[in-house]
């Protein structure tokens, strides 16, 4: 896999988070449902964080891919909301 594929996975976390937020804004939810969606949102954020830390350190990746991921993911505005 190349760096772009890994970066796309992380970007998909943002898309999923935005979709969850849109549901929360557009659909009338019970307090319990709202809590569950908030929890799901938090899990997406956690997954993004774990993947952001993991991807550049996968041992089997080529060094060039690791370096690209490290550079891209360490930028201050990289994949932030």
mmJSON file of the N, C-alpha and C atoms, coordinates in Angstrom:
{"data_MODEL":{"atom_site":{
"group_PDB":["ATOM","ATOM","ATOM","ATOM","ATOM","ATOM","ATOM","ATOM","ATOM","ATOM","ATOM","ATOM","ATOM","ATOM","ATOM","ATOM","ATOM","ATOM","ATOM","ATOM","ATOM","ATOM","ATOM","ATOM","ATOM","ATOM","ATOM","ATOM","ATOM","ATOM","ATOM","ATOM","ATOM","ATOM","ATOM","ATOM","ATOM","ATOM","ATOM","ATOM","ATOM","ATOM","ATOM","ATOM","ATOM","ATOM","ATOM","ATOM","ATOM","ATOM","ATOM","ATOM","ATOM","ATOM","ATOM","ATOM","ATOM","ATOM","ATOM","ATOM","ATOM","ATOM","ATOM","ATOM","ATOM","ATOM","ATOM","ATOM","ATOM","ATOM","ATOM","ATOM","ATOM","ATOM","ATOM","ATOM","ATOM","ATOM","ATOM","ATOM","ATOM","ATOM","ATOM","ATOM","ATOM","ATOM","ATOM","ATOM","ATOM","ATOM","ATOM","ATOM","ATOM","ATOM","ATOM","ATOM","ATOM","ATOM","ATOM","ATOM","ATOM","ATOM","ATOM","ATOM","ATOM","ATOM","ATOM","ATOM","ATOM","ATOM","ATOM","ATOM","ATOM","ATOM","ATOM","ATOM","ATOM","ATOM","ATOM","ATOM","ATOM","ATOM","ATOM","ATOM","ATOM","ATOM","ATOM","ATOM","ATOM","ATOM","ATOM","ATOM","ATOM","ATOM","ATOM","ATOM","ATOM","ATOM","ATOM","ATOM","ATOM","ATOM","ATOM","ATOM","ATOM","ATOM","ATOM","ATOM","ATOM","ATOM","ATOM","ATOM","ATOM","ATOM","ATOM","ATOM","ATOM","ATOM","ATOM","ATOM","ATOM","ATOM","ATOM","ATOM","ATOM","ATOM","ATOM","ATOM","ATOM","ATOM","ATOM","ATOM","ATOM","ATOM","ATOM","ATOM","ATOM","ATOM","ATOM","ATOM","ATOM","ATOM","ATOM","ATOM","ATOM","ATOM","ATOM","ATOM","ATOM","ATOM","ATOM","ATOM","ATOM","ATOM","ATOM","ATOM","ATOM","ATOM","ATOM","ATOM","ATOM","ATOM","ATOM","ATOM","ATOM","ATOM","ATOM","ATOM","ATOM","ATOM","ATOM","ATOM","ATOM","ATOM","ATOM","ATOM","ATOM","ATOM","ATOM","ATOM","ATOM","ATOM","ATOM","ATOM","ATOM","ATOM","ATOM","ATOM","ATOM","ATOM","ATOM","ATOM","ATOM","ATOM","ATOM","ATOM","ATOM","ATOM","ATOM","ATOM","ATOM","ATOM","ATOM"],
"id":[1,2,3,4,5,6,7,8,9,10,11,12,13,14,15,16,17,18,19,20,21,22,23,24,25,26,27,28,29,30,31,32,33,34,35,36,37,38,39,40,41,42,43,44,45,46,47,48,49,50,51,52,53,54,55,56,57,58,59,60,61,62,63,64,65,66,67,68,69,70,71,72,73,74,75,76,77,78,79,80,81,82,83,84,85,86,87,88,89,90,91,92,93,94,95,96,97,98,99,100,101,102,103,104,105,106,107,108,109,110,111,112,113,114,115,116,117,118,119,120,121,122,123,124,125,126,127,128,129,130,131,132,133,134,135,136,137,138,139,140,141,142,143,144,145,146,147,148,149,150,151,152,153,154,155,156,157,158,159,160,161,162,163,164,165,166,167,168,169,170,171,172,173,174,175,176,177,178,179,180,181,182,183,184,185,186,187,188,189,190,191,192,193,194,195,196,197,198,199,200,201,202,203,204,205,206,207,208,209,210,211,212,213,214,215,216,217,218,219,220,221,222,223,224,225,226,227,228,229,230,231,232,233,234,235,236,237,238,239,240,241,242,243],
"type_symbol":["N","C","C","N","C","C","N","C","C","N","C","C","N","C","C","N","C","C","N","C","C","N","C","C","N","C","C","N","C","C","N","C","C","N","C","C","N","C","C","N","C","C","N","C","C","N","C","C","N","C","C","N","C","C","N","C","C","N","C","C","N","C","C","N","C","C","N","C","C","N","C","C","N","C","C","N","C","C","N","C","C","N","C","C","N","C","C","N","C","C","N","C","C","N","C","C","N","C","C","N","C","C","N","C","C","N","C","C","N","C","C","N","C","C","N","C","C","N","C","C","N","C","C","N","C","C","N","C","C","N","C","C","N","C","C","N","C","C","N","C","C","N","C","C","N","C","C","N","C","C","N","C","C","N","C","C","N","C","C","N","C","C","N","C","C","N","C","C","N","C","C","N","C","C","N","C","C","N","C","C","N","C","C","N","C","C","N","C","C","N","C","C","N","C","C","N","C","C","N","C","C","N","C","C","N","C","C","N","C","C","N","C","C","N","C","C","N","C","C","N","C","C","N","C","C","N","C","C","N","C","C","N","C","C","N","C","C","N","C","C","N","C","C"],
"label_atom_id":["N","CA","C","N","CA","C","N","CA","C","N","CA","C","N","CA","C","N","CA","C","N","CA","C","N","CA","C","N","CA","C","N","CA","C","N","CA","C","N","CA","C","N","CA","C","N","CA","C","N","CA","C","N","CA","C","N","CA","C","N","CA","C","N","CA","C","N","CA","C","N","CA","C","N","CA","C","N","CA","C","N","CA","C","N","CA","C","N","CA","C","N","CA","C","N","CA","C","N","CA","C","N","CA","C","N","CA","C","N","CA","C","N","CA","C","N","CA","C","N","CA","C","N","CA","C","N","CA","C","N","CA","C","N","CA","C","N","CA","C","N","CA","C","N","CA","C","N","CA","C","N","CA","C","N","CA","C","N","CA","C","N","CA","C","N","CA","C","N","CA","C","N","CA","C","N","CA","C","N","CA","C","N","CA","C","N","CA","C","N","CA","C","N","CA","C","N","CA","C","N","CA","C","N","CA","C","N","CA","C","N","CA","C","N","CA","C","N","CA","C","N","CA","C","N","CA","C","N","CA","C","N","CA","C","N","CA","C","N","CA","C","N","CA","C","N","CA","C","N","CA","C","N","CA","C","N","CA","C","N","CA","C","N","CA","C","N","CA","C","N","CA","C","N","CA","C","N","CA","C","N","CA","C"],
"label_alt_id":[null,null,null,null,null,null,null,null,null,null,null,null,null,null,null,null,null,null,null,null,null,null,null,null,null,null,null,null,null,null,null,null,null,null,null,null,null,null,null,null,null,null,null,null,null,null,null,null,null,null,null,null,null,null,null,null,null,null,null,null,null,null,null,null,null,null,null,null,null,null,null,null,null,null,null,null,null,null,null,null,null,null,null,null,null,null,null,null,null,null,null,null,null,null,null,null,null,null,null,null,null,null,null,null,null,null,null,null,null,null,null,null,null,null,null,null,null,null,null,null,null,null,null,null,null,null,null,null,null,null,null,null,null,null,null,null,null,null,null,null,null,null,null,null,null,null,null,null,null,null,null,null,null,null,null,null,null,null,null,null,null,null,null,null,null,null,null,null,null,null,null,null,null,null,null,null,null,null,null,null,null,null,null,null,null,null,null,null,null,null,null,null,null,null,null,null,null,null,null,null,null,null,null,null,null,null,null,null,null,null,null,null,null,null,null,null,null,null,null,null,null,null,null,null,null,null,null,null,null,null,null,null,null,null,null,null,null,null,null,null,null,null,null],
"label_comp_id":["UNK","UNK","UNK","UNK","UNK","UNK","UNK","UNK","UNK","UNK","UNK","UNK","UNK","UNK","UNK","UNK","UNK","UNK","UNK","UNK","UNK","UNK","UNK","UNK","UNK","UNK","UNK","UNK","UNK","UNK","UNK","UNK","UNK","UNK","UNK","UNK","UNK","UNK","UNK","UNK","UNK","UNK","UNK","UNK","UNK","UNK","UNK","UNK","UNK","UNK","UNK","UNK","UNK","UNK","UNK","UNK","UNK","UNK","UNK","UNK","UNK","UNK","UNK","UNK","UNK","UNK","UNK","UNK","UNK","UNK","UNK","UNK","UNK","UNK","UNK","UNK","UNK","UNK","UNK","UNK","UNK","UNK","UNK","UNK","UNK","UNK","UNK","UNK","UNK","UNK","UNK","UNK","UNK","UNK","UNK","UNK","UNK","UNK","UNK","UNK","UNK","UNK","UNK","UNK","UNK","UNK","UNK","UNK","UNK","UNK","UNK","UNK","UNK","UNK","UNK","UNK","UNK","UNK","UNK","UNK","UNK","UNK","UNK","UNK","UNK","UNK","UNK","UNK","UNK","UNK","UNK","UNK","UNK","UNK","UNK","UNK","UNK","UNK","UNK","UNK","UNK","UNK","UNK","UNK","UNK","UNK","UNK","UNK","UNK","UNK","UNK","UNK","UNK","UNK","UNK","UNK","UNK","UNK","UNK","UNK","UNK","UNK","UNK","UNK","UNK","UNK","UNK","UNK","UNK","UNK","UNK","UNK","UNK","UNK","UNK","UNK","UNK","UNK","UNK","UNK","UNK","UNK","UNK","UNK","UNK","UNK","UNK","UNK","UNK","UNK","UNK","UNK","UNK","UNK","UNK","UNK","UNK","UNK","UNK","UNK","UNK","UNK","UNK","UNK","UNK","UNK","UNK","UNK","UNK","UNK","UNK","UNK","UNK","UNK","UNK","UNK","UNK","UNK","UNK","UNK","UNK","UNK","UNK","UNK","UNK","UNK","UNK","UNK","UNK","UNK","UNK","UNK","UNK","UNK","UNK","UNK","UNK","UNK","UNK","UNK","UNK","UNK","UNK"],
"label_asym_id":["A","A","A","A","A","A","A","A","A","A","A","A","A","A","A","A","A","A","A","A","A","A","A","A","A","A","A","A","A","A","A","A","A","A","A","A","A","A","A","A","A","A","A","A","A","A","A","A","A","A","A","A","A","A","A","A","A","A","A","A","A","A","A","A","A","A","A","A","A","A","A","A","A","A","A","A","A","A","A","A","A","A","A","A","A","A","A","A","A","A","A","A","A","A","A","A","A","A","A","A","A","A","A","A","A","A","A","A","A","A","A","A","A","A","A","A","A","A","A","A","A","A","A","A","A","A","A","A","A","A","A","A","A","A","A","A","A","A","A","A","A","A","A","A","A","A","A","A","A","A","A","A","A","A","A","A","A","A","A","A","A","A","A","A","A","A","A","A","A","A","A","A","A","A","A","A","A","A","A","A","A","A","A","A","A","A","A","A","A","A","A","A","A","A","A","A","A","A","A","A","A","A","A","A","A","A","A","A","A","A","A","A","A","A","A","A","A","A","A","A","A","A","A","A","A","A","A","A","A","A","A","A","A","A","A","A","A","A","A","A","A","A","A"],
"label_entity_id":["1","1","1","1","1","1","1","1","1","1","1","1","1","1","1","1","1","1","1","1","1","1","1","1","1","1","1","1","1","1","1","1","1","1","1","1","1","1","1","1","1","1","1","1","1","1","1","1","1","1","1","1","1","1","1","1","1","1","1","1","1","1","1","1","1","1","1","1","1","1","1","1","1","1","1","1","1","1","1","1","1","1","1","1","1","1","1","1","1","1","1","1","1","1","1","1","1","1","1","1","1","1","1","1","1","1","1","1","1","1","1","1","1","1","1","1","1","1","1","1","1","1","1","1","1","1","1","1","1","1","1","1","1","1","1","1","1","1","1","1","1","1","1","1","1","1","1","1","1","1","1","1","1","1","1","1","1","1","1","1","1","1","1","1","1","1","1","1","1","1","1","1","1","1","1","1","1","1","1","1","1","1","1","1","1","1","1","1","1","1","1","1","1","1","1","1","1","1","1","1","1","1","1","1","1","1","1","1","1","1","1","1","1","1","1","1","1","1","1","1","1","1","1","1","1","1","1","1","1","1","1","1","1","1","1","1","1","1","1","1","1","1","1"],
"label_seq_id":[1,1,1,2,2,2,3,3,3,4,4,4,5,5,5,6,6,6,7,7,7,8,8,8,9,9,9,10,10,10,11,11,11,12,12,12,13,13,13,14,14,14,15,15,15,16,16,16,17,17,17,18,18,18,19,19,19,20,20,20,21,21,21,22,22,22,23,23,23,24,24,24,25,25,25,26,26,26,27,27,27,28,28,28,29,29,29,30,30,30,31,31,31,32,32,32,33,33,33,34,34,34,35,35,35,36,36,36,37,37,37,38,38,38,39,39,39,40,40,40,41,41,41,42,42,42,43,43,43,44,44,44,45,45,45,46,46,46,47,47,47,48,48,48,49,49,49,50,50,50,51,51,51,52,52,52,53,53,53,54,54,54,55,55,55,56,56,56,57,57,57,58,58,58,59,59,59,60,60,60,61,61,61,62,62,62,63,63,63,64,64,64,65,65,65,66,66,66,67,67,67,68,68,68,69,69,69,70,70,70,71,71,71,72,72,72,73,73,73,74,74,74,75,75,75,76,76,76,77,77,77,78,78,78,79,79,79,80,80,80,81,81,81],
"pdbx_PDB_ins_code":[null,null,null,null,null,null,null,null,null,null,null,null,null,null,null,null,null,null,null,null,null,null,null,null,null,null,null,null,null,null,null,null,null,null,null,null,null,null,null,null,null,null,null,null,null,null,null,null,null,null,null,null,null,null,null,null,null,null,null,null,null,null,null,null,null,null,null,null,null,null,null,null,null,null,null,null,null,null,null,null,null,null,null,null,null,null,null,null,null,null,null,null,null,null,null,null,null,null,null,null,null,null,null,null,null,null,null,null,null,null,null,null,null,null,null,null,null,null,null,null,null,null,null,null,null,null,null,null,null,null,null,null,null,null,null,null,null,null,null,null,null,null,null,null,null,null,null,null,null,null,null,null,null,null,null,null,null,null,null,null,null,null,null,null,null,null,null,null,null,null,null,null,null,null,null,null,null,null,null,null,null,null,null,null,null,null,null,null,null,null,null,null,null,null,null,null,null,null,null,null,null,null,null,null,null,null,null,null,null,null,null,null,null,null,null,null,null,null,null,null,null,null,null,null,null,null,null,null,null,null,null,null,null,null,null,null,null,null,null,null,null,null,null],
"Cartn_x":[0.849,0.0,0.889,0.381,1.152,0.591,1.312,0.948,-0.437,-0.758,-2.054,-3.219,-3.077,-4.142,-4.339,-3.257,-3.359,-3.978,-3.576,-4.12,-5.616,-6.031,-7.455,-8.267,-7.72,-8.413,-8.634,-7.618,-7.741,-8.755,-8.765,-9.746,-11.171,-11.342,-12.668,-13.198,-12.318,-12.754,-13.428,-12.86,-13.458,-14.818,-14.924,-16.193,-17.25,-16.889,-17.827,-18.258,-17.317,-17.629,-18.596,-18.363,-19.261,-20.655,-20.724,-22.021,-22.78,-22.077,-22.709,-23.219,-22.414,-22.829,-24.054,-24.102,-25.25,-26.517,-26.42,-27.574,-28.052,-27.112,-27.467,-28.17,-27.802,-28.4,-29.761,-29.922,-31.103,-32.213,-31.91,-32.894,-33.213,-34.488,-34.901,-34.569,-33.754,-33.283,-33.707,-33.906,-34.13,-32.795,-32.813,-31.545,-30.63,-31.213,-30.423,-29.778,-30.542,-30.008,-28.898,-29.108,-28.085,-26.803,-26.952,-25.787,-25.043,-25.791,-25.158,-24.418,-25.002,-24.31,-23.074,-23.165,-21.989,-20.885,-21.275,-20.307,-19.679,-20.501,-19.985,-18.996,-19.327,-18.437,-17.097,-17.148,-15.923,-15.088,-15.76,-15.039,-14.363,-15.03,-14.425,-13.179,-13.28,-12.121,-10.972,-11.299,-10.274,-9.637,-10.457,-9.93,-8.985,-9.373,-8.522,-7.183,-7.223,-6.001,-5.099,-5.697,-4.926,-4.297,-5.079,-4.567,-3.477,-3.648,-2.648,-1.314,-1.379,-0.156,0.416,-0.461,-0.03,0.574,-0.107,0.284,1.757,2.331,3.741,4.722,4.232,5.141,4.999,4.18,4.01,5.339,5.866,7.214,7.375,6.34,6.474,6.376,6.088,5.996,7.378,7.429,8.67,9.004,10.287,10.73,10.158,10.081,9.547,8.096,7.308,5.908,5.836,6.656,6.684,7.046,8.06,8.501,7.41,6.763,5.68,4.551,4.169,3.101,3.493,4.713,5.181,5.123,5.572,5.561,4.136,3.3,1.924,1.129,1.321,0.521,1.061,2.275,2.836,2.61,2.086,1.797,0.721,0.852,-0.094,-1.561,-1.852,-3.247,-3.631,-2.793,-3.056,-4.276,-5.287,-6.457,-7.094,-7.235,-7.937,-9.307,-10.192,-11.558,-11.614],
"Cartn_y":[-1.185,0.0,1.242,2.286,3.525,4.479,5.554,6.498,7.091,7.357,7.969,7.095,5.793,4.894,4.976,5.06,5.192,6.537,7.59,8.919,8.979,8.263,8.213,7.552,6.525,5.859,6.848,7.618,8.601,9.678,10.078,11.065,10.535,9.25,8.646,8.752,8.772,8.984,10.342,11.356,12.691,12.7,11.995,11.923,11.253,10.157,9.459,10.354,11.057,11.966,13.049,13.619,14.646,14.083,12.86,12.225,12.004,11.571,11.381,12.719,13.755,15.088,15.578,15.264,15.67,14.969,13.697,12.974,13.652,13.997,14.637,15.975,16.685,17.987,17.877,16.874,16.814,15.898,15.03,14.052,14.306,14.257,14.4,13.102,13.218,12.041,12.098,10.932,10.868,11.143,11.479,11.675,10.448,9.275,8.042,7.896,8.191,8.106,9.132,10.331,11.369,10.963,10.341,9.863,8.789,7.895,6.825,7.387,8.373,8.985,9.74,10.405,11.1,10.097,8.962,7.91,7.383,7.184,6.72,7.728,9.003,10.065,9.998,9.797,9.676,8.481,7.388,6.196,6.435,7.175,7.517,8.371,9.341,10.186,9.35,8.406,7.535,6.666,6.115,5.291,6.105,7.332,8.201,8.439,8.679,8.914,7.683,6.527,5.277,5.029,5.207,4.974,5.974,7.222,8.254,7.906,7.357,6.934,5.645,4.736,3.411,3.407,4.008,3.857,4.151,5.251,5.519,4.547,3.71,2.815,1.351,1.044,-0.349,-0.843,-1.856,-2.339,-2.806,-3.401,-3.978,-2.955,-1.706,-0.684,-0.273,0.125,0.655,1.956,2.23,3.429,4.705,4.752,5.944,6.194,5.135,5.263,5.744,5.162,5.579,7.057,7.476,8.871,9.818,9.454,10.285,10.396,9.273,9.291,10.132,9.969,10.748,12.238,12.621,14.033,14.566,13.834,14.284,14.359,13.393,13.32,14.186,14.704,15.558,17.039,17.371,18.766,19.275,20.524,21.059,20.969,21.17,21.137,19.816,18.806,17.521,16.86,16.698,15.919,16.37,17.667,18.179,18.667,18.72,19.174,20.672],
"Cartn_z":[0.0,0.0,0.0,-0.636,-0.625,0.433,0.678,1.735,1.505,0.261,-0.051,0.41,0.276,0.722,2.237,2.975,4.426,4.805,4.11,4.385,4.069,3.033,2.695,3.803,4.42,5.524,6.666,6.974,8.05,7.665,6.41,5.942,6.066,5.847,5.969,7.392,8.369,9.757,9.885,9.235,9.271,8.586,7.474,6.749,7.623,8.252,9.125,10.285,10.869,11.983,11.522,10.362,9.824,9.575,9.066,8.825,10.132,11.16,12.469,12.997,12.873,13.325,12.557,11.272,10.461,10.935,11.26,11.793,13.078,13.936,15.212,14.997,13.938,13.655,12.973,12.133,11.274,11.772,12.731,13.187,14.653,14.963,16.357,17.091,18.126,18.853,20.313,20.879,22.318,23.003,24.276,24.98,24.889,24.99,24.899,23.523,22.49,21.128,20.913,21.43,21.322,22.018,23.178,23.925,23.14,22.523,21.739,20.529,19.873,18.731,19.189,20.33,20.863,21.18,21.714,22.017,20.721,19.7,18.407,17.834,17.957,17.485,18.204,19.498,20.285,19.869,19.541,19.092,17.74,16.865,15.572,15.799,16.705,17.019,17.575,18.434,19.024,17.937,17.05,15.959,15.084,14.78,13.966,14.655,15.944,16.709,16.708,16.932,16.942,15.573,14.515,13.163,12.8,13.211,12.937,13.592,14.793,15.484,14.9,14.515,14.055,12.653,11.709,10.309,10.027,10.529,10.205,10.864,11.768,12.495,12.106,11.127,10.702,10.133,10.751,10.42,8.982,8.421,7.087,5.956,6.278,5.229,4.746,3.487,2.938,3.66,3.805,4.525,3.914,2.599,1.932,2.342,2.432,2.842,4.288,5.15,6.56,6.688,5.938,5.998,5.516,4.418,3.892,4.904,5.493,6.495,7.704,8.162,9.315,9.024,7.841,7.463,7.351,6.634,6.406,7.705,8.565,9.787,10.916,10.75,11.796,11.519,10.353,10.033,10.986,11.446,12.431,12.022,10.737,10.294,9.642,9.797,9.161,9.778,8.976,9.352,10.652,10.81,11.985,11.57,12.533,12.253,12.141],
"occupancy":[1.0,1.0,1.0,1.0,1.0,1.0,1.0,1.0,1.0,1.0,1.0,1.0,1.0,1.0,1.0,1.0,1.0,1.0,1.0,1.0,1.0,1.0,1.0,1.0,1.0,1.0,1.0,1.0,1.0,1.0,1.0,1.0,1.0,1.0,1.0,1.0,1.0,1.0,1.0,1.0,1.0,1.0,1.0,1.0,1.0,1.0,1.0,1.0,1.0,1.0,1.0,1.0,1.0,1.0,1.0,1.0,1.0,1.0,1.0,1.0,1.0,1.0,1.0,1.0,1.0,1.0,1.0,1.0,1.0,1.0,1.0,1.0,1.0,1.0,1.0,1.0,1.0,1.0,1.0,1.0,1.0,1.0,1.0,1.0,1.0,1.0,1.0,1.0,1.0,1.0,1.0,1.0,1.0,1.0,1.0,1.0,1.0,1.0,1.0,1.0,1.0,1.0,1.0,1.0,1.0,1.0,1.0,1.0,1.0,1.0,1.0,1.0,1.0,1.0,1.0,1.0,1.0,1.0,1.0,1.0,1.0,1.0,1.0,1.0,1.0,1.0,1.0,1.0,1.0,1.0,1.0,1.0,1.0,1.0,1.0,1.0,1.0,1.0,1.0,1.0,1.0,1.0,1.0,1.0,1.0,1.0,1.0,1.0,1.0,1.0,1.0,1.0,1.0,1.0,1.0,1.0,1.0,1.0,1.0,1.0,1.0,1.0,1.0,1.0,1.0,1.0,1.0,1.0,1.0,1.0,1.0,1.0,1.0,1.0,1.0,1.0,1.0,1.0,1.0,1.0,1.0,1.0,1.0,1.0,1.0,1.0,1.0,1.0,1.0,1.0,1.0,1.0,1.0,1.0,1.0,1.0,1.0,1.0,1.0,1.0,1.0,1.0,1.0,1.0,1.0,1.0,1.0,1.0,1.0,1.0,1.0,1.0,1.0,1.0,1.0,1.0,1.0,1.0,1.0,1.0,1.0,1.0,1.0,1.0,1.0,1.0,1.0,1.0,1.0,1.0,1.0,1.0,1.0,1.0,1.0,1.0,1.0,1.0,1.0,1.0,1.0,1.0,1.0],
"B_iso_or_equiv":[0.0,0.0,0.0,0.0,0.0,0.0,0.0,0.0,0.0,0.0,0.0,0.0,0.0,0.0,0.0,0.0,0.0,0.0,0.0,0.0,0.0,0.0,0.0,0.0,0.0,0.0,0.0,0.0,0.0,0.0,0.0,0.0,0.0,0.0,0.0,0.0,0.0,0.0,0.0,0.0,0.0,0.0,0.0,0.0,0.0,0.0,0.0,0.0,0.0,0.0,0.0,0.0,0.0,0.0,0.0,0.0,0.0,0.0,0.0,0.0,0.0,0.0,0.0,0.0,0.0,0.0,0.0,0.0,0.0,0.0,0.0,0.0,0.0,0.0,0.0,0.0,0.0,0.0,0.0,0.0,0.0,0.0,0.0,0.0,0.0,0.0,0.0,0.0,0.0,0.0,0.0,0.0,0.0,0.0,0.0,0.0,0.0,0.0,0.0,0.0,0.0,0.0,0.0,0.0,0.0,0.0,0.0,0.0,0.0,0.0,0.0,0.0,0.0,0.0,0.0,0.0,0.0,0.0,0.0,0.0,0.0,0.0,0.0,0.0,0.0,0.0,0.0,0.0,0.0,0.0,0.0,0.0,0.0,0.0,0.0,0.0,0.0,0.0,0.0,0.0,0.0,0.0,0.0,0.0,0.0,0.0,0.0,0.0,0.0,0.0,0.0,0.0,0.0,0.0,0.0,0.0,0.0,0.0,0.0,0.0,0.0,0.0,0.0,0.0,0.0,0.0,0.0,0.0,0.0,0.0,0.0,0.0,0.0,0.0,0.0,0.0,0.0,0.0,0.0,0.0,0.0,0.0,0.0,0.0,0.0,0.0,0.0,0.0,0.0,0.0,0.0,0.0,0.0,0.0,0.0,0.0,0.0,0.0,0.0,0.0,0.0,0.0,0.0,0.0,0.0,0.0,0.0,0.0,0.0,0.0,0.0,0.0,0.0,0.0,0.0,0.0,0.0,0.0,0.0,0.0,0.0,0.0,0.0,0.0,0.0,0.0,0.0,0.0,0.0,0.0,0.0,0.0,0.0,0.0,0.0,0.0,0.0,0.0,0.0,0.0,0.0,0.0,0.0],
"pdbx_formal_charge":[null,null,null,null,null,null,null,null,null,null,null,null,null,null,null,null,null,null,null,null,null,null,null,null,null,null,null,null,null,null,null,null,null,null,null,null,null,null,null,null,null,null,null,null,null,null,null,null,null,null,null,null,null,null,null,null,null,null,null,null,null,null,null,null,null,null,null,null,null,null,null,null,null,null,null,null,null,null,null,null,null,null,null,null,null,null,null,null,null,null,null,null,null,null,null,null,null,null,null,null,null,null,null,null,null,null,null,null,null,null,null,null,null,null,null,null,null,null,null,null,null,null,null,null,null,null,null,null,null,null,null,null,null,null,null,null,null,null,null,null,null,null,null,null,null,null,null,null,null,null,null,null,null,null,null,null,null,null,null,null,null,null,null,null,null,null,null,null,null,null,null,null,null,null,null,null,null,null,null,null,null,null,null,null,null,null,null,null,null,null,null,null,null,null,null,null,null,null,null,null,null,null,null,null,null,null,null,null,null,null,null,null,null,null,null,null,null,null,null,null,null,null,null,null,null,null,null,null,null,null,null,null,null,null,null,null,null,null,null,null,null,null,null],
"auth_seq_id":[1,1,1,2,2,2,3,3,3,4,4,4,5,5,5,6,6,6,7,7,7,8,8,8,9,9,9,10,10,10,11,11,11,12,12,12,13,13,13,14,14,14,15,15,15,16,16,16,17,17,17,18,18,18,19,19,19,20,20,20,21,21,21,22,22,22,23,23,23,24,24,24,25,25,25,26,26,26,27,27,27,28,28,28,29,29,29,30,30,30,31,31,31,32,32,32,33,33,33,34,34,34,35,35,35,36,36,36,37,37,37,38,38,38,39,39,39,40,40,40,41,41,41,42,42,42,43,43,43,44,44,44,45,45,45,46,46,46,47,47,47,48,48,48,49,49,49,50,50,50,51,51,51,52,52,52,53,53,53,54,54,54,55,55,55,56,56,56,57,57,57,58,58,58,59,59,59,60,60,60,61,61,61,62,62,62,63,63,63,64,64,64,65,65,65,66,66,66,67,67,67,68,68,68,69,69,69,70,70,70,71,71,71,72,72,72,73,73,73,74,74,74,75,75,75,76,76,76,77,77,77,78,78,78,79,79,79,80,80,80,81,81,81],
"auth_comp_id":["UNK","UNK","UNK","UNK","UNK","UNK","UNK","UNK","UNK","UNK","UNK","UNK","UNK","UNK","UNK","UNK","UNK","UNK","UNK","UNK","UNK","UNK","UNK","UNK","UNK","UNK","UNK","UNK","UNK","UNK","UNK","UNK","UNK","UNK","UNK","UNK","UNK","UNK","UNK","UNK","UNK","UNK","UNK","UNK","UNK","UNK","UNK","UNK","UNK","UNK","UNK","UNK","UNK","UNK","UNK","UNK","UNK","UNK","UNK","UNK","UNK","UNK","UNK","UNK","UNK","UNK","UNK","UNK","UNK","UNK","UNK","UNK","UNK","UNK","UNK","UNK","UNK","UNK","UNK","UNK","UNK","UNK","UNK","UNK","UNK","UNK","UNK","UNK","UNK","UNK","UNK","UNK","UNK","UNK","UNK","UNK","UNK","UNK","UNK","UNK","UNK","UNK","UNK","UNK","UNK","UNK","UNK","UNK","UNK","UNK","UNK","UNK","UNK","UNK","UNK","UNK","UNK","UNK","UNK","UNK","UNK","UNK","UNK","UNK","UNK","UNK","UNK","UNK","UNK","UNK","UNK","UNK","UNK","UNK","UNK","UNK","UNK","UNK","UNK","UNK","UNK","UNK","UNK","UNK","UNK","UNK","UNK","UNK","UNK","UNK","UNK","UNK","UNK","UNK","UNK","UNK","UNK","UNK","UNK","UNK","UNK","UNK","UNK","UNK","UNK","UNK","UNK","UNK","UNK","UNK","UNK","UNK","UNK","UNK","UNK","UNK","UNK","UNK","UNK","UNK","UNK","UNK","UNK","UNK","UNK","UNK","UNK","UNK","UNK","UNK","UNK","UNK","UNK","UNK","UNK","UNK","UNK","UNK","UNK","UNK","UNK","UNK","UNK","UNK","UNK","UNK","UNK","UNK","UNK","UNK","UNK","UNK","UNK","UNK","UNK","UNK","UNK","UNK","UNK","UNK","UNK","UNK","UNK","UNK","UNK","UNK","UNK","UNK","UNK","UNK","UNK","UNK","UNK","UNK","UNK","UNK","UNK","UNK","UNK","UNK","UNK","UNK","UNK"],
"auth_asym_id":["A","A","A","A","A","A","A","A","A","A","A","A","A","A","A","A","A","A","A","A","A","A","A","A","A","A","A","A","A","A","A","A","A","A","A","A","A","A","A","A","A","A","A","A","A","A","A","A","A","A","A","A","A","A","A","A","A","A","A","A","A","A","A","A","A","A","A","A","A","A","A","A","A","A","A","A","A","A","A","A","A","A","A","A","A","A","A","A","A","A","A","A","A","A","A","A","A","A","A","A","A","A","A","A","A","A","A","A","A","A","A","A","A","A","A","A","A","A","A","A","A","A","A","A","A","A","A","A","A","A","A","A","A","A","A","A","A","A","A","A","A","A","A","A","A","A","A","A","A","A","A","A","A","A","A","A","A","A","A","A","A","A","A","A","A","A","A","A","A","A","A","A","A","A","A","A","A","A","A","A","A","A","A","A","A","A","A","A","A","A","A","A","A","A","A","A","A","A","A","A","A","A","A","A","A","A","A","A","A","A","A","A","A","A","A","A","A","A","A","A","A","A","A","A","A","A","A","A","A","A","A","A","A","A","A","A","A","A","A","A","A","A","A"],
"auth_atom_id":["N","CA","C","N","CA","C","N","CA","C","N","CA","C","N","CA","C","N","CA","C","N","CA","C","N","CA","C","N","CA","C","N","CA","C","N","CA","C","N","CA","C","N","CA","C","N","CA","C","N","CA","C","N","CA","C","N","CA","C","N","CA","C","N","CA","C","N","CA","C","N","CA","C","N","CA","C","N","CA","C","N","CA","C","N","CA","C","N","CA","C","N","CA","C","N","CA","C","N","CA","C","N","CA","C","N","CA","C","N","CA","C","N","CA","C","N","CA","C","N","CA","C","N","CA","C","N","CA","C","N","CA","C","N","CA","C","N","CA","C","N","CA","C","N","CA","C","N","CA","C","N","CA","C","N","CA","C","N","CA","C","N","CA","C","N","CA","C","N","CA","C","N","CA","C","N","CA","C","N","CA","C","N","CA","C","N","CA","C","N","CA","C","N","CA","C","N","CA","C","N","CA","C","N","CA","C","N","CA","C","N","CA","C","N","CA","C","N","CA","C","N","CA","C","N","CA","C","N","CA","C","N","CA","C","N","CA","C","N","CA","C","N","CA","C","N","CA","C","N","CA","C","N","CA","C","N","CA","C","N","CA","C","N","CA","C","N","CA","C","N","CA","C","N","CA","C","N","CA","C","N","CA","C"],
"pdbx_PDB_model_num":[1,1,1,1,1,1,1,1,1,1,1,1,1,1,1,1,1,1,1,1,1,1,1,1,1,1,1,1,1,1,1,1,1,1,1,1,1,1,1,1,1,1,1,1,1,1,1,1,1,1,1,1,1,1,1,1,1,1,1,1,1,1,1,1,1,1,1,1,1,1,1,1,1,1,1,1,1,1,1,1,1,1,1,1,1,1,1,1,1,1,1,1,1,1,1,1,1,1,1,1,1,1,1,1,1,1,1,1,1,1,1,1,1,1,1,1,1,1,1,1,1,1,1,1,1,1,1,1,1,1,1,1,1,1,1,1,1,1,1,1,1,1,1,1,1,1,1,1,1,1,1,1,1,1,1,1,1,1,1,1,1,1,1,1,1,1,1,1,1,1,1,1,1,1,1,1,1,1,1,1,1,1,1,1,1,1,1,1,1,1,1,1,1,1,1,1,1,1,1,1,1,1,1,1,1,1,1,1,1,1,1,1,1,1,1,1,1,1,1,1,1,1,1,1,1,1,1,1,1,1,1,1,1,1,1,1,1,1,1,1,1,1,1]
}}}
